[in-house]
Amino acid sequence: MSRKEDLNKLINNHKRRLQKLKEKKAILGLSADPSIEIGIEEIESEIKKLEQVSVEHKENNANPNAFKQL
């Protein structure tokens, strides 16, 4: 698998987990355990990080000379 495919798979897996937690929170309402909200926040943060890495990866592939200056 390529790096891009790996990142996309991780993002999709996190989004699936996020959706399930949001559904659980909606079903439980006010009686939902606070750990559900914490899990949602953590997954959203991780998705943002992975999406940023994906964008950076795409930009670096568009400009193969990007790392030659380092």
C-alpha positions as CSV (number, residue, x, y, z in Angstrom):
1,M,0.0,0.0,0.0
2,S,1.2,3.5,-0.7
3,R,1.5,6.2,1.9
4,K,-1.5,8.0,0.5
5,E,-3.6,4.8,0.7
6,D,-2.5,4.2,4.3
7,L,-3.5,7.7,5.3
8,N,-6.8,7.4,3.6
9,K,-7.5,4.1,5.3
10,L,-6.6,5.5,8.7
11,I,-8.8,8.6,8.1
12,N,-11.8,6.4,7.0
13,N,-11.3,4.1,10.0
14,H,-11.3,7.1,12.4
15,K,-14.4,8.6,10.7
16,R,-16.2,5.3,11.2
17,R,-15.3,5.2,14.9
18,L,-16.3,8.8,15.2
19,Q,-19.7,8.1,13.7
20,K,-20.4,5.2,16.0
21,L,-19.5,7.3,19.1
22,K,-21.7,10.1,17.9
23,E,-24.6,7.7,17.4
24,K,-24.0,6.2,20.9
25,K,-24.0,9.7,22.4
26,A,-27.2,10.6,20.6
27,I,-28.9,7.4,21.9
28,L,-27.8,7.8,25.5
29,G,-28.4,11.6,25.6
30,L,-27.7,13.2,28.9
31,S,-26.9,9.9,30.5
32,A,-23.9,9.4,28.1
33,D,-20.6,8.7,29.8
34,P,-18.2,11.7,29.6
35,S,-15.6,9.4,28.0
36,I,-17.8,9.3,24.9
37,E,-17.4,13.0,24.4
38,I,-13.7,12.8,25.2
39,G,-13.4,10.0,22.6
40,I,-15.2,12.1,20.0
41,E,-12.8,15.1,20.6
42,E,-9.7,12.9,20.4
43,I,-10.8,11.2,17.2
44,E,-11.7,14.6,15.6
45,S,-8.3,15.9,16.5
46,E,-6.6,12.8,15.1
47,I,-8.6,13.1,11.8
48,K,-7.5,16.7,11.5
49,K,-3.8,15.7,12.0
50,L,-4.1,12.9,9.5
51,E,-5.8,15.1,6.9
52,Q,-3.0,17.7,7.3
53,V,-0.4,15.0,6.8
54,S,-2.3,13.9,3.7
55,V,-2.3,17.4,2.3
56,E,1.4,17.8,3.1
57,H,2.1,14.5,1.4
58,K,0.2,15.5,-1.6
59,E,2.1,18.8,-1.8
60,N,5.4,17.1,-1.4
61,N,4.6,14.7,-4.2
62,A,3.5,17.6,-6.4
63,N,6.9,19.2,-5.8
64,P,9.5,16.4,-5.6
65,N,12.3,18.9,-5.1
66,A,10.8,20.1,-1.8
67,F,13.2,18.0,0.4
68,K,16.3,18.6,-1.6
69,Q,17.0,21.8,0.1
70,L,17.0,20.2,3.6
